[in-house]
């Protein structure tokens, strides 16, 4: 399995911290979704996880992972500057 980089990273911030996390690839995205996701895990969170899985088995393009993750982060209120 390859771990392709996003063309443009996605920056997120945990609600309880001032620290920002820059997500640059599928592995970082998946890890954040599974281990660091703040709050509720709803449909957009599940869609982002599914996109990570699909990309890991070459069933979806990396741009779809980035888009799904950014949407989930926006809905969770943790997306920075996009």
mmCIF file of the N, C-alpha and C atoms, coordinates in Angstrom:
data_MODEL
# 
_entry.id   MODEL 
# 
loop_
_atom_site.group_PDB 
_atom_site.id 
_atom_site.type_symbol 
_atom_site.label_atom_id 
_atom_site.label_alt_id 
_atom_site.label_comp_id 
_atom_site.label_asym_id 
_atom_site.label_entity_id 
_atom_site.label_seq_id 
_atom_site.pdbx_PDB_ins_code 
_atom_site.Cartn_x 
_atom_site.Cartn_y 
_atom_site.Cartn_z 
_atom_site.occupancy 
_atom_site.B_iso_or_equiv 
_atom_site.pdbx_formal_charge 
_atom_site.auth_seq_id 
_atom_site.auth_comp_id 
_atom_site.auth_asym_id 
_atom_site.auth_atom_id 
_atom_site.pdbx_PDB_model_num 
ATOM 1   N N  . UNK A 1 1  ? 0.836   -1.183 0.000  1.00 0.00 ? 1  UNK A N  1 
ATOM 2   C CA . UNK A 1 1  ? 0.000   0.000  0.000  1.00 0.00 ? 1  UNK A CA 1 
ATOM 3   C C  . UNK A 1 1  ? 0.874   1.237  0.000  1.00 0.00 ? 1  UNK A C  1 
ATOM 4   N N  . UNK A 1 2  ? 0.550   2.159  -0.856 1.00 0.00 ? 2  UNK A N  1 
ATOM 5   C CA . UNK A 1 2  ? 1.227   3.445  -0.883 1.00 0.00 ? 2  UNK A CA 1 
ATOM 6   C C  . UNK A 1 2  ? 0.535   4.396  0.069  1.00 0.00 ? 2  UNK A C  1 
ATOM 7   N N  . UNK A 1 3  ? 1.223   5.481  0.390  1.00 0.00 ? 3  UNK A N  1 
ATOM 8   C CA . UNK A 1 3  ? 0.634   6.512  1.226  1.00 0.00 ? 3  UNK A CA 1 
ATOM 9   C C  . UNK A 1 3  ? 0.829   7.856  0.528  1.00 0.00 ? 3  UNK A C  1 
ATOM 10  N N  . UNK A 1 4  ? 0.027   8.124  -0.505 1.00 0.00 ? 4  UNK A N  1 
ATOM 11  C CA . UNK A 1 4  ? 0.216   9.356  -1.267 1.00 0.00 ? 4  UNK A CA 1 
ATOM 12  C C  . UNK A 1 4  ? -0.106  10.599 -0.446 1.00 0.00 ? 4  UNK A C  1 
ATOM 13  N N  . UNK A 1 5  ? 0.581   11.665 -0.776 1.00 0.00 ? 5  UNK A N  1 
ATOM 14  C CA . UNK A 1 5  ? 0.402   12.956 -0.097 1.00 0.00 ? 5  UNK A CA 1 
ATOM 15  C C  . UNK A 1 5  ? -0.758  13.717 -0.735 1.00 0.00 ? 5  UNK A C  1 
ATOM 16  N N  . UNK A 1 6  ? -1.451  14.512 0.090  1.00 0.00 ? 6  UNK A N  1 
ATOM 17  C CA . UNK A 1 6  ? -2.461  15.429 -0.423 1.00 0.00 ? 6  UNK A CA 1 
ATOM 18  C C  . UNK A 1 6  ? -1.751  16.523 -1.215 1.00 0.00 ? 6  UNK A C  1 
ATOM 19  N N  . UNK A 1 7  ? -2.377  17.024 -2.260 1.00 0.00 ? 7  UNK A N  1 
ATOM 20  C CA . UNK A 1 7  ? -1.812  18.140 -3.013 1.00 0.00 ? 7  UNK A CA 1 
ATOM 21  C C  . UNK A 1 7  ? -1.713  19.369 -2.115 1.00 0.00 ? 7  UNK A C  1 
ATOM 22  N N  . UNK A 1 8  ? -2.744  19.580 -1.313 1.00 0.00 ? 8  UNK A N  1 
ATOM 23  C CA . UNK A 1 8  ? -2.758  20.669 -0.337 1.00 0.00 ? 8  UNK A CA 1 
ATOM 24  C C  . UNK A 1 8  ? -3.120  20.070 1.016  1.00 0.00 ? 8  UNK A C  1 
ATOM 25  N N  . UNK A 1 9  ? -2.288  20.284 2.046  1.00 0.00 ? 9  UNK A N  1 
ATOM 26  C CA . UNK A 1 9  ? -2.601  19.725 3.366  1.00 0.00 ? 9  UNK A CA 1 
ATOM 27  C C  . UNK A 1 9  ? -3.889  20.305 3.943  1.00 0.00 ? 9  UNK A C  1 
ATOM 28  N N  . UNK A 1 10 ? -4.445  19.599 4.906  1.00 0.00 ? 10 UNK A N  1 
ATOM 29  C CA . UNK A 1 10 ? -5.629  20.070 5.634  1.00 0.00 ? 10 UNK A CA 1 
ATOM 30  C C  . UNK A 1 10 ? -5.182  20.346 7.070  1.00 0.00 ? 10 UNK A C  1 
ATOM 31  N N  . UNK A 1 11 ? -5.474  21.550 7.544  1.00 0.00 ? 11 UNK A N  1 
ATOM 32  C CA . UNK A 1 11 ? -5.096  21.926 8.902  1.00 0.00 ? 11 UNK A CA 1 
ATOM 33  C C  . UNK A 1 11 ? -6.330  21.924 9.789  1.00 0.00 ? 11 UNK A C  1 
ATOM 34  N N  . UNK A 1 12 ? -6.210  21.256 10.938 1.00 0.00 ? 12 UNK A N  1 
ATOM 35  C CA . UNK A 1 12 ? -7.314  21.169 11.893 1.00 0.00 ? 12 UNK A CA 1 
ATOM 36  C C  . UNK A 1 12 ? -6.820  21.576 13.277 1.00 0.00 ? 12 UNK A C  1 
ATOM 37  N N  . UNK A 1 13 ? -7.767  21.918 14.130 1.00 0.00 ? 13 UNK A N  1 
ATOM 38  C CA . UNK A 1 13 ? -7.448  22.293 15.502 1.00 0.00 ? 13 UNK A CA 1 
ATOM 39  C C  . UNK A 1 13 ? -8.443  21.617 16.435 1.00 0.00 ? 13 UNK A C  1 
ATOM 40  N N  . UNK A 1 14 ? -7.925  20.963 17.458 1.00 0.00 ? 14 UNK A N  1 
ATOM 41  C CA . UNK A 1 14 ? -8.803  20.375 18.475 1.00 0.00 ? 14 UNK A CA 1 
ATOM 42  C C  . UNK A 1 14 ? -9.486  21.507 19.228 1.00 0.00 ? 14 UNK A C  1 
ATOM 43  N N  . UNK A 1 15 ? -10.716 21.322 19.570 1.00 0.00 ? 15 UNK A N  1 
ATOM 44  C CA . UNK A 1 15 ? -11.485 22.388 20.235 1.00 0.00 ? 15 UNK A CA 1 
ATOM 45  C C  . UNK A 1 15 ? -10.897 22.795 21.573 1.00 0.00 ? 15 UNK A C  1 
ATOM 46  N N  . UNK A 1 16 ? -10.274 21.876 22.270 1.00 0.00 ? 16 UNK A N  1 
ATOM 47  C CA . UNK A 1 16 ? -9.770  22.179 23.613 1.00 0.00 ? 16 UNK A CA 1 
ATOM 48  C C  . UNK A 1 16 ? -8.315  22.624 23.607 1.00 0.00 ? 16 UNK A C  1 
ATOM 49  N N  . UNK A 1 17 ? -7.709  22.717 22.438 1.00 0.00 ? 17 UNK A N  1 
ATOM 50  C CA . UNK A 1 17 ? -6.302  23.083 22.347 1.00 0.00 ? 17 UNK A CA 1 
ATOM 51  C C  . UNK A 1 17 ? -6.108  24.193 21.332 1.00 0.00 ? 17 UNK A C  1 
ATOM 52  N N  . UNK A 1 18 ? -5.020  24.923 21.497 1.00 0.00 ? 18 UNK A N  1 
ATOM 53  C CA . UNK A 1 18 ? -4.658  25.927 20.510 1.00 0.00 ? 18 UNK A CA 1 
ATOM 54  C C  . UNK A 1 18 ? -3.708  25.356 19.461 1.00 0.00 ? 18 UNK A C  1 
ATOM 55  N N  . UNK A 1 19 ? -3.318  24.102 19.618 1.00 0.00 ? 19 UNK A N  1 
ATOM 56  C CA . UNK A 1 19 ? -2.389  23.480 18.684 1.00 0.00 ? 19 UNK A CA 1 
ATOM 57  C C  . UNK A 1 19 ? -3.100  23.081 17.407 1.00 0.00 ? 19 UNK A C  1 
ATOM 58  N N  . UNK A 1 20 ? -2.432  23.325 16.294 1.00 0.00 ? 20 UNK A N  1 
ATOM 59  C CA . UNK A 1 20 ? -2.963  22.911 15.010 1.00 0.00 ? 20 UNK A CA 1 
ATOM 60  C C  . UNK A 1 20 ? -2.254  21.647 14.556 1.00 0.00 ? 20 UNK A C  1 
ATOM 61  N N  . UNK A 1 21 ? -2.965  20.814 13.839 1.00 0.00 ? 21 UNK A N  1 
ATOM 62  C CA . UNK A 1 21 ? -2.404  19.602 13.267 1.00 0.00 ? 21 UNK A CA 1 
ATOM 63  C C  . UNK A 1 21 ? -2.548  19.694 11.758 1.00 0.00 ? 21 UNK A C  1 
ATOM 64  N N  . UNK A 1 22 ? -1.466  19.456 11.051 1.00 0.00 ? 22 UNK A N  1 
ATOM 65  C CA . UNK A 1 22 ? -1.482  19.495 9.597  1.00 0.00 ? 22 UNK A CA 1 
ATOM 66  C C  . UNK A 1 22 ? -1.528  18.057 9.087  1.00 0.00 ? 22 UNK A C  1 
ATOM 67  N N  . UNK A 1 23 ? -2.572  17.757 8.339  1.00 0.00 ? 23 UNK A N  1 
ATOM 68  C CA . UNK A 1 23 ? -2.774  16.420 7.786  1.00 0.00 ? 23 UNK A CA 1 
ATOM 69  C C  . UNK A 1 23 ? -2.312  16.450 6.329  1.00 0.00 ? 23 UNK A C  1 
ATOM 70  N N  . UNK A 1 24 ? -1.333  15.603 6.001  1.00 0.00 ? 24 UNK A N  1 
ATOM 71  C CA . UNK A 1 24 ? -0.739  15.655 4.671  1.00 0.00 ? 24 UNK A CA 1 
ATOM 72  C C  . UNK A 1 24 ? -0.946  14.409 3.817  1.00 0.00 ? 24 UNK A C  1 
ATOM 73  N N  . UNK A 1 25 ? -1.422  13.317 4.442  1.00 0.00 ? 25 UNK A N  1 
ATOM 74  C CA . UNK A 1 25 ? -1.566  12.078 3.678  1.00 0.00 ? 25 UNK A CA 1 
ATOM 75  C C  . UNK A 1 25 ? -2.639  11.177 4.291  1.00 0.00 ? 25 UNK A C  1 
ATOM 76  N N  . UNK A 1 26 ? -2.888  10.057 3.630  1.00 0.00 ? 26 UNK A N  1 
ATOM 77  C CA . UNK A 1 26 ? -3.958  9.146  4.046  1.00 0.00 ? 26 UNK A CA 1 
ATOM 78  C C  . UNK A 1 26 ? -3.692  8.561  5.430  1.00 0.00 ? 26 UNK A C  1 
ATOM 79  N N  . UNK A 1 27 ? -2.454  8.177  5.719  1.00 0.00 ? 27 UNK A N  1 
ATOM 80  C CA . UNK A 1 27 ? -2.153  7.592  7.025  1.00 0.00 ? 27 UNK A CA 1 
ATOM 81  C C  . UNK A 1 27 ? -2.411  8.577  8.163  1.00 0.00 ? 27 UNK A C  1 
ATOM 82  N N  . UNK A 1 28 ? -1.963  9.823  7.991  1.00 0.00 ? 28 UNK A N  1 
ATOM 83  C CA . UNK A 1 28 ? -2.211  10.844 9.015  1.00 0.00 ? 28 UNK A CA 1 
ATOM 84  C C  . UNK A 1 28 ? -3.701  11.105 9.171  1.00 0.00 ? 28 UNK A C  1 
ATOM 85  N N  . UNK A 1 29 ? -4.400  11.135 8.054  1.00 0.00 ? 29 UNK A N  1 
ATOM 86  C CA . UNK A 1 29 ? -5.844  11.370 8.060  1.00 0.00 ? 29 UNK A CA 1 
ATOM 87  C C  . UNK A 1 29 ? -6.556  10.271 8.843  1.00 0.00 ? 29 UNK A C  1 
ATOM 88  N N  . UNK A 1 30 ? -6.243  9.034  8.513  1.00 0.00 ? 30 UNK A N  1 
ATOM 89  C CA . UNK A 1 30 ? -6.859  7.896  9.176  1.00 0.00 ? 30 UNK A CA 1 
ATOM 90  C C  . UNK A 1 30 ? -6.548  7.891  10.675 1.00 0.00 ? 30 UNK A C  1 
ATOM 91  N N  . UNK A 1 31 ? -5.308  8.141  11.013 1.00 0.00 ? 31 UNK A N  1 
ATOM 92  C CA . UNK A 1 31 ? -4.900  8.175  12.412 1.00 0.00 ? 31 UNK A CA 1 
ATOM 93  C C  . UNK A 1 31 ? -5.647  9.258  13.185 1.00 0.00 ? 31 UNK A C  1 
ATOM 94  N N  . UNK A 1 32 ? -5.767  10.437 12.600 1.00 0.00 ? 32 UNK A N  1 
ATOM 95  C CA . UNK A 1 32 ? -6.484  11.528 13.262 1.00 0.00 ? 32 UNK A CA 1 
ATOM 96  C C  . UNK A 1 32 ? -7.948  11.162 13.461 1.00 0.00 ? 32 UNK A C  1 
ATOM 97  N N  . UNK A 1 33 ? -8.554  10.613 12.430 1.00 0.00 ? 33 UNK A N  1 
ATOM 98  C CA . UNK A 1 33 ? -9.969  10.239 12.516 1.00 0.00 ? 33 UNK A CA 1 
ATOM 99  C C  . UNK A 1 33 ? -10.212 9.194  13.606 1.00 0.00 ? 33 UNK A C  1 
ATOM 100 N N  . UNK A 1 34 ? -9.297  8.262  13.749 1.00 0.00 ? 34 UNK A N  1 
ATOM 101 C CA . UNK A 1 34 ? -9.474  7.167  14.711 1.00 0.00 ? 34 UNK A CA 1 
ATOM 102 C C  . UNK A 1 34 ? -9.045  7.527  16.129 1.00 0.00 ? 34 UNK A C  1 
ATOM 103 N N  . UNK A 1 35 ? -8.011  8.347  16.274 1.00 0.00 ? 35 UNK A N  1 
ATOM 104 C CA . UNK A 1 35 ? -7.416  8.547  17.602 1.00 0.00 ? 35 UNK A CA 1 
ATOM 105 C C  . UNK A 1 35 ? -7.573  9.940  18.192 1.00 0.00 ? 35 UNK A C  1 
ATOM 106 N N  . UNK A 1 36 ? -7.773  10.937 17.350 1.00 0.00 ? 36 UNK A N  1 
ATOM 107 C CA . UNK A 1 36 ? -7.761  12.312 17.861 1.00 0.00 ? 36 UNK A CA 1 
ATOM 108 C C  . UNK A 1 36 ? -9.033  13.096 17.563 1.00 0.00 ? 36 UNK A C  1 
ATOM 109 N N  . UNK A 1 37 ? -10.002 12.454 16.964 1.00 0.00 ? 37 UNK A N  1 
ATOM 110 C CA . UNK A 1 37 ? -11.220 13.166 16.552 1.00 0.00 ? 37 UNK A CA 1 
ATOM 111 C C  . UNK A 1 37 ? -11.967 13.686 17.774 1.00 0.00 ? 37 UNK A C  1 
ATOM 112 N N  . UNK A 1 38 ? -12.235 14.985 17.800 1.00 0.00 ? 38 UNK A N  1 
ATOM 113 C CA . UNK A 1 38 ? -12.973 15.544 18.949 1.00 0.00 ? 38 UNK A CA 1 
ATOM 114 C C  . UNK A 1 38 ? -14.486 15.415 18.750 1.00 0.00 ? 38 UNK A C  1 
ATOM 115 N N  . UNK A 1 39 ? -15.167 15.094 19.793 1.00 0.00 ? 39 UNK A N  1 
ATOM 116 C CA . UNK A 1 39 ? -16.624 15.107 19.751 1.00 0.00 ? 39 UNK A CA 1 
ATOM 117 C C  . UNK A 1 39 ? -17.263 13.973 18.982 1.00 0.00 ? 39 UNK A C  1 
ATOM 118 N N  . UNK A 1 40 ? -18.461 14.275 18.482 1.00 0.00 ? 40 UNK A N  1 
ATOM 119 C CA . UNK A 1 40 ? -19.326 13.295 17.832 1.00 0.00 ? 40 UNK A CA 1 
ATOM 120 C C  . UNK A 1 40 ? -18.727 12.759 16.530 1.00 0.00 ? 40 UNK A C  1 
ATOM 121 N N  . UNK A 1 41 ? -18.938 11.478 16.303 1.00 0.00 ? 41 UNK A N  1 
ATOM 122 C CA . UNK A 1 41 ? -18.505 10.832 15.067 1.00 0.00 ? 41 UNK A CA 1 
ATOM 123 C C  . UNK A 1 41 ? -19.744 10.488 14.255 1.00 0.00 ? 41 UNK A C  1 
ATOM 124 N N  . UNK A 1 42 ? -20.098 11.373 13.365 1.00 0.00 ? 42 UNK A N  1 
ATOM 125 C CA . UNK A 1 42 ? -21.314 11.197 12.587 1.00 0.00 ? 42 UNK A CA 1 
ATOM 126 C C  . UNK A 1 42 ? -21.056 10.683 11.183 1.00 0.00 ? 42 UNK A C  1 
ATOM 127 N N  . UNK A 1 43 ? -22.021 10.883 10.294 1.00 0.00 ? 43 UNK A N  1 
ATOM 128 C CA . UNK A 1 43 ? -21.926 10.367 8.932  1.00 0.00 ? 43 UNK A CA 1 
ATOM 129 C C  . UNK A 1 43 ? -20.722 10.892 8.142  1.00 0.00 ? 43 UNK A C  1 
ATOM 130 N N  . UNK A 1 44 ? -20.384 12.152 8.291  1.00 0.00 ? 44 UNK A N  1 
ATOM 131 C CA . UNK A 1 44 ? -19.247 12.677 7.528  1.00 0.00 ? 44 UNK A CA 1 
ATOM 132 C C  . UNK A 1 44 ? -17.930 12.106 8.052  1.00 0.00 ? 44 UNK A C  1 
ATOM 133 N N  . UNK A 1 45 ? -17.861 11.845 9.351  1.00 0.00 ? 45 UNK A N  1 
ATOM 134 C CA . UNK A 1 45 ? -16.668 11.201 9.923  1.00 0.00 ? 45 UNK A CA 1 
ATOM 135 C C  . UNK A 1 45 ? -16.531 9.788  9.349  1.00 0.00 ? 45 UNK A C  1 
ATOM 136 N N  . UNK A 1 46 ? -17.635 9.049  9.323  1.00 0.00 ? 46 UNK A N  1 
ATOM 137 C CA . UNK A 1 46 ? -17.610 7.693  8.762  1.00 0.00 ? 46 UNK A CA 1 
ATOM 138 C C  . UNK A 1 46 ? -17.248 7.708  7.276  1.00 0.00 ? 46 UNK A C  1 
ATOM 139 N N  . UNK A 1 47 ? -17.749 8.698  6.549  1.00 0.00 ? 47 UNK A N  1 
ATOM 140 C CA . UNK A 1 47 ? -17.429 8.807  5.120  1.00 0.00 ? 47 UNK A CA 1 
ATOM 141 C C  . UNK A 1 47 ? -15.940 9.078  4.910  1.00 0.00 ? 47 UNK A C  1 
ATOM 142 N N  . UNK A 1 48 ? -15.355 9.897  5.769  1.00 0.00 ? 48 UNK A N  1 
ATOM 143 C CA . UNK A 1 48 ? -13.921 10.174 5.660  1.00 0.00 ? 48 UNK A CA 1 
ATOM 144 C C  . UNK A 1 48 ? -13.111 8.916  5.967  1.00 0.00 ? 48 UNK A C  1 
ATOM 145 N N  . UNK A 1 49 ? -13.515 8.165  6.982  1.00 0.00 ? 49 UNK A N  1 
ATOM 146 C CA . UNK A 1 49 ? -12.831 6.904  7.287  1.00 0.00 ? 49 UNK A CA 1 
ATOM 147 C C  . UNK A 1 49 ? -12.949 5.921  6.127  1.00 0.00 ? 49 UNK A C  1 
ATOM 148 N N  . UNK A 1 50 ? -14.124 5.847  5.535  1.00 0.00 ? 50 UNK A N  1 
ATOM 149 C CA . UNK A 1 50 ? -14.323 4.955  4.393  1.00 0.00 ? 50 UNK A CA 1 
ATOM 150 C C  . UNK A 1 50 ? -13.448 5.383  3.221  1.00 0.00 ? 50 UNK A C  1 
ATOM 151 N N  . UNK A 1 51 ? -13.345 6.682  2.983  1.00 0.00 ? 51 UNK A N  1 
ATOM 152 C CA . UNK A 1 51 ? -12.491 7.183  1.902  1.00 0.00 ? 51 UNK A CA 1 
ATOM 153 C C  . UNK A 1 51 ? -11.035 6.813  2.147  1.00 0.00 ? 51 UNK A C  1 
ATOM 154 N N  . UNK A 1 52 ? -10.581 6.899  3.393  1.00 0.00 ? 52 UNK A N  1 
ATOM 155 C CA . UNK A 1 52 ? -9.213  6.485  3.729  1.00 0.00 ? 52 UNK A CA 1 
ATOM 156 C C  . UNK A 1 52 ? -9.007  5.016  3.399  1.00 0.00 ? 52 UNK A C  1 
ATOM 157 N N  . UNK A 1 53 ? -9.957  4.200  3.808  1.00 0.00 ? 53 UNK A N  1 
ATOM 158 C CA . UNK A 1 53 ? -9.862  2.764  3.519  1.00 0.00 ? 53 UNK A CA 1 
ATOM 159 C C  . UNK A 1 53 ? -9.844  2.509  2.014  1.00 0.00 ? 53 UNK A C  1 
ATOM 160 N N  . UNK A 1 54 ? -10.762 3.137  1.308  1.00 0.00 ? 54 UNK A N  1 
ATOM 161 C CA . UNK A 1 54 ? -10.852 2.930  -0.137 1.00 0.00 ? 54 UNK A CA 1 
ATOM 162 C C  . UNK A 1 54 ? -9.571  3.359  -0.850 1.00 0.00 ? 54 UNK A C  1 
ATOM 163 N N  . UNK A 1 55 ? -8.970  4.441  -0.401 1.00 0.00 ? 55 UNK A N  1 
ATOM 164 C CA . UNK A 1 55 ? -7.715  4.894  -1.011 1.00 0.00 ? 55 UNK A CA 1 
ATOM 165 C C  . UNK A 1 55 ? -6.589  3.912  -0.720 1.00 0.00 ? 55 UNK A C  1 
ATOM 166 N N  . UNK A 1 56 ? -6.624  3.307  0.453  1.00 0.00 ? 56 UNK A N  1 
ATOM 167 C CA . UNK A 1 56 ? -5.556  2.371  0.822  1.00 0.00 ? 56 UNK A CA 1 
ATOM 168 C C  . UNK A 1 56 ? -5.577  1.103  -0.027 1.00 0.00 ? 56 UNK A C  1 
ATOM 169 N N  . UNK A 1 57 ? -6.710  0.810  -0.634 1.00 0.00 ? 57 UNK A N  1 
ATOM 170 C CA . UNK A 1 57 ? -6.803  -0.345 -1.529 1.00 0.00 ? 57 UNK A CA 1 
ATOM 171 C C  . UNK A 1 57 ? -7.032  0.110  -2.979 1.00 0.00 ? 57 UNK A C  1 
ATOM 172 N N  . UNK A 1 58 ? -6.639  1.344  -3.256 1.00 0.00 ? 58 UNK A N  1 
ATOM 173 C CA . UNK A 1 58 ? -6.683  1.920  -4.611 1.00 0.00 ? 58 UNK A CA 1 
ATOM 174 C C  . UNK A 1 58 ? -8.063  1.924  -5.252 1.00 0.00 ? 58 UNK A C  1 
ATOM 175 N N  . UNK A 1 59 ? -9.100  2.163  -4.426 1.00 0.00 ? 59 UNK A N  1 
ATOM 176 C CA . UNK A 1 59 ? -10.461 2.245  -4.972 1.00 0.00 ? 59 UNK A CA 1 
ATOM 177 C C  . UNK A 1 59 ? -10.983 3.666  -5.059 1.00 0.00 ? 59 UNK A C  1 
ATOM 178 N N  . UNK A 1 60 ? -10.227 4.630  -4.537 1.00 0.00 ? 60 UNK A N  1 
ATOM 179 C CA . UNK A 1 60 ? -10.661 6.022  -4.608 1.00 0.00 ? 60 UNK A CA 1 
ATOM 180 C C  . UNK A 1 60 ? -9.427  6.916  -4.694 1.00 0.00 ? 60 UNK A C  1 
ATOM 181 N N  . UNK A 1 61 ? -9.529  8.038  -5.385 1.00 0.00 ? 61 UNK A N  1 
ATOM 182 C CA . UNK A 1 61 ? -8.377  8.934  -5.507 1.00 0.00 ? 61 UNK A CA 1 
ATOM 183 C C  . UNK A 1 61 ? -8.095  9.694  -4.200 1.00 0.00 ? 61 UNK A C  1 
ATOM 184 N N  . UNK A 1 62 ? -6.864  10.085 -4.034 1.00 0.00 ? 62 UNK A N  1 
ATOM 185 C CA . UNK A 1 62 ? -6.444  10.816 -2.836 1.00 0.00 ? 62 UNK A CA 1 
ATOM 186 C C  . UNK A 1 62 ? -7.229  12.119 -2.672 1.00 0.00 ? 62 UNK A C  1 
ATOM 187 N N  . UNK A 1 63 ? -7.626  12.733 -3.781 1.00 0.00 ? 63 UNK A N  1 
ATOM 188 C CA . UNK A 1 63 ? -8.392  13.981 -3.696 1.00 0.00 ? 63 UNK A CA 1 
ATOM 189 C C  . UNK A 1 63 ? -9.738  13.752 -3.009 1.00 0.00 ? 63 UNK A C  1 
ATOM 190 N N  . UNK A 1 64 ? -10.308 12.572 -3.170 1.00 0.00 ? 64 UNK A N  1 
ATOM 191 C CA . UNK A 1 64 ? -11.578 12.255 -2.503 1.00 0.00 ? 64 UNK A CA 1 
ATOM 192 C C  . UNK A 1 64 ? -11.397 12.114 -0.997 1.00 0.00 ? 64 UNK A C  1 
ATOM 193 N N  . UNK A 1 65 ? -10.260 11.577 -0.583 1.00 0.00 ? 65 UNK A N  1 
ATOM 194 C CA . UNK A 1 65 ? -9.968  11.465 0.847  1.00 0.00 ? 65 UNK A CA 1 
ATOM 195 C C  . UNK A 1 65 ? -9.847  12.856 1.453  1.00 0.00 ? 65 UNK A C  1 
ATOM 196 N N  . UNK A 1 66 ? -9.072  13.708 0.794  1.00 0.00 ? 66 UNK A N  1 
ATOM 197 C CA . UNK A 1 66 ? -8.881  15.065 1.302  1.00 0.00 ? 66 UNK A CA 1 
ATOM 198 C C  . UNK A 1 66 ? -10.218 15.797 1.403  1.00 0.00 ? 66 UNK A C  1 
ATOM 199 N N  . UNK A 1 67 ? -11.024 15.688 0.369  1.00 0.00 ? 67 UNK A N  1 
ATOM 200 C CA . UNK A 1 67 ? -12.326 16.371 0.348  1.00 0.00 ? 67 UNK A CA 1 
ATOM 201 C C  . UNK A 1 67 ? -13.236 15.853 1.458  1.00 0.00 ? 67 UNK A C  1 
ATOM 202 N N  . UNK A 1 68 ? -13.292 14.542 1.654  1.00 0.00 ? 68 UNK A N  1 
ATOM 203 C CA . UNK A 1 68 ? -14.133 13.954 2.705  1.00 0.00 ? 68 UNK A CA 1 
ATOM 204 C C  . UNK A 1 68 ? -13.649 14.367 4.093  1.00 0.00 ? 68 UNK A C  1 
ATOM 205 N N  . UNK A 1 69 ? -12.333 14.372 4.289  1.00 0.00 ? 69 UNK A N  1 
ATOM 206 C CA . UNK A 1 69 ? -11.787 14.764 5.586  1.00 0.00 ? 69 UNK A CA 1 
ATOM 207 C C  . UNK A 1 69 ? -12.061 16.242 5.867  1.00 0.00 ? 69 UNK A C  1 
ATOM 208 N N  . UNK A 1 70 ? -11.841 17.093 4.876  1.00 0.00 ? 70 UNK A N  1 
ATOM 209 C CA . UNK A 1 70 ? -12.083 18.525 5.061  1.00 0.00 ? 70 UNK A CA 1 
ATOM 210 C C  . UNK A 1 70 ? -13.555 18.795 5.375  1.00 0.00 ? 70 UNK A C  1 
ATOM 211 N N  . UNK A 1 71 ? -14.464 18.096 4.712  1.00 0.00 ? 71 UNK A N  1 
ATOM 212 C CA . UNK A 1 71 ? -15.887 18.260 4.983  1.00 0.00 ? 71 UNK A CA 1 
ATOM 213 C C  . UNK A 1 71 ? -16.213 17.849 6.421  1.00 0.00 ? 71 UNK A C  1 
ATOM 214 N N  . UNK A 1 72 ? -15.693 16.703 6.846  1.00 0.00 ? 72 UNK A N  1 
ATOM 215 C CA . UNK A 1 72 ? -15.945 16.240 8.217  1.00 0.00 ? 72 UNK A CA 1 
ATOM 216 C C  . UNK A 1 72 ? -15.363 17.224 9.231  1.00 0.00 ? 72 UNK A C  1 
ATOM 217 N N  . UNK A 1 73 ? -14.171 17.728 8.964  1.00 0.00 ? 73 UNK A N  1 
ATOM 218 C CA . UNK A 1 73 ? -13.539 18.694 9.868  1.00 0.00 ? 73 UNK A CA 1 
ATOM 219 C C  . UNK A 1 73 ? -14.334 19.997 9.922  1.00 0.00 ? 73 UNK A C  1 
ATOM 220 N N  . UNK A 1 74 ? -14.836 20.447 8.780  1.00 0.00 ? 74 UNK A N  1 
ATOM 221 C CA . UNK A 1 74 ? -15.650 21.664 8.746  1.00 0.00 ? 74 UNK A CA 1 
ATOM 222 C C  . UNK A 1 74 ? -16.919 21.466 9.577  1.00 0.00 ? 74 UNK A C  1 
ATOM 223 N N  . UNK A 1 75 ? -17.579 20.333 9.391  1.00 0.00 ? 75 UNK A N  1 
ATOM 224 C CA . UNK A 1 75 ? -18.802 20.060 10.153 1.00 0.00 ? 75 UNK A CA 1 
ATOM 225 C C  . UNK A 1 75 ? -18.533 19.953 11.650 1.00 0.00 ? 75 UNK A C  1 
ATOM 226 N N  . UNK A 1 76 ? -17.344 19.463 12.015 1.00 0.00 ? 76 UNK A N  1 
ATOM 227 C CA . UNK A 1 76 ? -16.982 19.341 13.424 1.00 0.00 ? 76 UNK A CA 1 
ATOM 228 C C  . UNK A 1 76 ? -16.484 20.652 14.016 1.00 0.00 ? 76 UNK A C  1 
ATOM 229 N N  . UNK A 1 77 ? -16.284 21.656 13.156 1.00 0.00 ? 77 UNK A N  1 
ATOM 230 C CA . UNK A 1 77 ? -15.825 22.963 13.620 1.00 0.00 ? 77 UNK A CA 1 
ATOM 231 C C  . UNK A 1 77 ? -14.341 23.009 13.961 1.00 0.00 ? 77 UNK A C  1 
ATOM 232 N N  . UNK A 1 78 ? -13.553 22.123 13.330 1.00 0.00 ? 78 UNK A N  1 
ATOM 233 C CA . UNK A 1 78 ? -12.118 22.096 13.626 1.00 0.00 ? 78 UNK A CA 1 
ATOM 234 C C  . UNK A 1 78 ? -11.247 22.436 12.417 1.00 0.00 ? 78 UNK A C  1 
ATOM 235 N N  . UNK A 1 79 ? -11.859 22.708 11.280 1.00 0.00 ? 79 UNK A N  1 
ATOM 236 C CA . UNK A 1 79 ? -11.093 23.033 10.082 1.00 0.00 ? 79 UNK A CA 1 
ATOM 237 C C  . UNK A 1 79 ? -10.513 24.437 10.219 1.00 0.00 ? 79 UNK A C  1 
ATOM 238 N N  . UNK A 1 80 ? -9.253  24.595 9.869  1.00 0.00 ? 80 UNK A N  1 
ATOM 239 C CA . UNK A 1 80 ? -8.580  25.881 9.977  1.00 0.00 ? 80 UNK A CA 1 
ATOM 240 C C  . UNK A 1 80 ? -8.361  26.455 8.580  1.00 0.00 ? 80 UNK A C  1 
ATOM 241 N N  . UNK A 1 81 ? -8.861  27.667 8.356  1.00 0.00 ? 81 UNK A N  1 
ATOM 242 C CA . UNK A 1 81 ? -8.545  28.461 7.175  1.00 0.00 ? 81 UNK A CA 1 
ATOM 243 C C  . UNK A 1 81 ? -8.942  27.935 5.821  1.00 0.00 ? 81 UNK A C  1 
ATOM 244 N N  . UNK A 1 82 ? -10.019 27.195 5.698  1.00 0.00 ? 82 UNK A N  1 
ATOM 245 C CA . UNK A 1 82 ? -10.422 26.728 4.371  1.00 0.00 ? 82 UNK A CA 1 
ATOM 246 C C  . UNK A 1 82 ? -11.901 26.884 4.190  1.00 0.00 ? 82 UNK A C  1 
# 
